[in-house]
């Protein structure tokens, strides 16, 4: 019996780890889509010294309509892996304010396994988690704001099916490998000083200056910041 104790102990640990594993929702469509892009993604990542399944980070820019995927490297910094043209998004520059305004959100969001939708009516999708804490404090409303395929949008960021296949596969691989969630930062444009100066009279200028703090943090450290809300503003740290 004493000889069996170490084996039983090891089995209990393995079973415990299995129970802690994150369940990734899936569908036949998602499995086919991921399988169709995995080999090429693995090769492209390897060519850059990156690993398939490493943590990812996404930035979205309404202007010029680009979604960036960044992948964590061995030294802990994130490398720009690929940029994807956004097929279409709704509304204009500026945040989403209320249900039905057809605006795509701007701000700091995250996607965990529970926000994946492999059964989406728009091929594949993931929910940004709007409204976040900041949005709720501002009284903003809305739901089901996604990044998805099918190239049609009512408040979402729509990609081609080919592009969402790759983005979705990278997100699923990262979550399966242990990343608890991946961050998605959505901006009106690249928040550089010269560009912001052109919008100094825009009603959202002060809001964009707050977003710029998080934008600058990532550009400096090449690691997405931890995002909190304090005194009605976003605040950022390691």
C-alpha atoms as one frame of an Amber mdcrd trajectory, in Angstrom:
protein
   0.000   0.000   0.000   2.854   2.373   0.865   4.308   1.832  -2.620   0.991
   2.908  -4.132   0.811   6.206  -2.212   3.177   8.140  -4.528   1.250   6.883
  -7.567  -2.090   7.842  -6.039  -0.690  11.246  -5.078   0.571  11.839  -8.623
  -2.761  10.813 -10.117  -4.612  13.178  -7.792  -2.379  16.048  -8.918  -2.944
  15.226 -12.589  -6.693  14.978 -12.097  -6.658  18.264 -10.228  -4.780  19.976
 -13.028  -7.223  18.559 -15.544 -10.127  19.975 -13.560  -8.456  23.387 -13.609
  -7.969  23.330 -17.387  -9.955  25.942 -19.271 -12.680  24.499 -21.443 -12.501
  26.018 -24.917 -15.860  26.028 -26.727 -15.628  24.560 -30.189 -17.655  23.435
 -33.182 -17.063  21.438 -36.337 -16.778  24.719 -38.244 -14.185  26.094 -35.814
 -12.180  22.857 -35.934 -12.143  22.877 -39.748 -11.238  26.557 -39.888  -8.396
  26.235 -37.406  -7.026  23.109 -39.095  -6.982  24.927 -42.437  -4.645  27.681
 -41.178  -2.595  26.044 -38.407   0.260  24.648 -40.549   0.929  27.971 -42.282
   0.671  29.945 -39.021   3.132  27.617 -37.283   5.617  28.024 -40.120   5.274
  31.822 -40.257   5.659  32.119 -36.492   8.677  29.822 -36.459  10.329  31.930
 -39.161  10.099  34.885 -36.757  11.318  32.905 -33.761   7.814  32.816 -32.263
   5.707  29.906 -31.033   2.179  28.882 -31.955   0.212  28.982 -28.694   2.237
  31.820 -27.184   0.205  34.653 -25.591  -1.245  37.161 -28.042  -2.327  40.801
 -27.905  -4.571  42.620 -30.384  -4.726  46.297 -31.329  -7.461  47.725 -33.543
  -7.266  51.044 -35.401 -10.433  52.366 -37.037  -8.282  54.588 -39.230  -6.723
  53.140 -41.389  -8.890  50.076 -40.617  -6.299  47.603 -39.357  -6.256  44.836
 -36.739  -2.771  44.036 -35.435  -1.879  40.695 -33.843   1.141  40.700 -31.531
   2.709  37.514 -30.161   4.824  37.176 -27.019   8.454  36.259 -27.639  10.805
  34.297 -25.399  11.999  37.474 -23.661   8.460  38.433 -22.631   8.008  41.290
 -25.086   5.398  41.216 -27.827   6.306  41.148 -31.511   4.028  42.378 -34.295
   3.215  39.137 -36.087   0.569  40.163 -38.614  -1.680  43.057 -39.566  -5.115
  42.354 -41.043  -7.276  44.810 -42.968 -10.650  45.265 -41.281 -13.334  44.526
 -43.839 -15.800  46.965 -42.275 -16.822  48.540 -38.973 -19.770  50.656 -37.949
 -20.010  54.365 -37.248 -17.339  57.028 -37.026 -14.315  57.875 -34.914 -15.318
  57.949 -31.252 -16.575  55.460 -28.669 -19.795  53.496 -28.628 -22.307  55.234
 -26.341 -25.570  53.316 -26.399 -27.417  50.318 -27.738 -28.435  50.904 -31.333
 -26.067  53.761 -32.169 -24.219  51.476 -34.629 -20.853  52.615 -33.263 -17.914
  50.249 -32.843 -16.312  50.567 -29.389 -13.029  52.216 -28.459 -11.192  51.324
 -25.276  -9.525  48.461 -23.450 -11.132  45.016 -23.541 -10.209  41.375 -23.056
 -11.330  38.008 -24.393 -11.411  34.815 -22.333 -12.595  31.364 -23.420 -16.180
  32.182 -22.470 -16.239  35.014 -25.015 -15.410  32.805 -27.989 -18.297  31.925
 -30.288 -17.475  29.031 -32.626 -21.177  28.844 -33.633 -21.403  32.478 -34.720
 -23.878  33.559 -37.384 -20.903  35.473 -38.794 -18.617  32.461 -39.324 -16.477
  32.760 -36.144 -16.420  35.497 -33.535 -15.256  36.640 -30.125 -16.941  39.119
 -27.819 -14.893  42.164 -26.771 -16.689  42.419 -23.435 -18.290  45.817 -24.059
 -19.403  47.547 -21.903 -16.353  47.277 -19.663 -16.090  48.900 -16.231 -15.186
  52.292 -17.706 -18.074  52.150 -20.191 -20.556  51.279 -17.441 -19.360  54.180
 -15.289 -20.013  56.465 -18.265 -23.536  55.048 -18.610 -22.777  53.438 -21.947
 -24.974  50.567 -23.090 -24.884  47.832 -25.702 -24.022  44.168 -25.978 -22.549
  41.500 -28.247 -19.853  43.731 -29.704 -17.639  41.340 -31.599 -14.729  40.766
 -33.887 -16.165  38.344 -36.440 -16.158  37.131 -40.016 -18.642  37.507 -42.898
 -17.577  41.099 -43.642 -20.766  42.774 -42.339 -21.045  44.990 -39.271 -23.623
  46.601 -36.997 -21.339  47.910 -34.263 -18.723  45.163 -34.629 -15.346  44.832
 -36.290 -15.908  42.564 -39.273 -13.147  40.640 -41.017 -13.089  38.387 -44.033
 -13.582  34.723 -43.143  -9.989  33.981 -44.192  -8.650  36.588 -41.763 -10.882
  35.653 -38.831  -9.803  32.023 -39.276  -6.214  33.025 -38.539  -7.014  35.473
 -35.733  -9.386  33.020 -34.079  -6.873  30.159 -34.375  -4.153  32.251 -32.722
  -6.517  33.211 -29.899  -7.663  29.634 -29.289  -4.075  28.327 -29.321  -3.008
  30.955 -26.760  -5.943  30.188 -24.463  -5.338  26.442 -24.742  -1.694  26.991
 -23.805  -2.603  28.805 -20.606  -3.114  32.480 -21.408  -6.178  33.277 -19.245
  -7.375  35.959 -21.672  -5.990  38.097 -24.455  -6.307  41.851 -24.434  -7.877
  43.827 -27.271  -7.167  47.576 -27.380  -9.374  49.491 -29.777  -8.333  52.981
 -30.917  -9.655  55.570 -33.376  -6.203  55.895 -34.996  -2.552  55.736 -33.967
  -2.488  58.097 -31.001   0.605  60.080 -31.891   0.889  63.711 -30.807   0.842
  65.204 -34.312  -2.275  63.257 -35.278  -4.066  64.092 -32.032  -3.320  67.773
 -32.587  -5.485  67.634 -35.710  -8.384  66.563 -33.491  -7.813  69.068 -30.669
 -11.313  70.525 -31.130 -13.009  67.108 -31.364 -15.453  66.284 -28.551 -13.508
  63.078 -27.843 -10.066  64.671 -27.631  -9.753  64.345 -23.823 -11.003  60.736
 -24.006  -8.404  59.948 -26.660  -5.676  61.545 -24.526  -6.612  59.049 -21.796
  -6.471  56.180 -24.316  -3.058  57.474 -25.413  -1.626  56.678 -21.969  -2.289
  52.976 -22.547  -1.170  53.228 -26.167   2.121  54.824 -25.096   2.671  52.264
 -22.336   2.600  49.427 -24.839   4.780  51.238 -27.352   7.387  51.847 -24.630
   7.405  48.438 -22.915   6.141  46.158 -25.733   3.915  44.541 -23.114   0.206
  45.399 -22.786  -0.495  47.271 -19.559  -2.745  46.162 -16.764  -5.813  48.384
 -17.113  -7.895  49.656 -14.206 -10.427  52.446 -13.764 -10.005  55.149 -11.127
 -11.776  58.504 -10.705 -13.619  58.007 -13.975 -10.461  57.419 -16.036  -8.427
  54.529 -17.322  -5.196  54.005 -15.377  -2.311  51.785 -16.443   0.468  49.798
 -14.824   2.584  46.676 -15.042
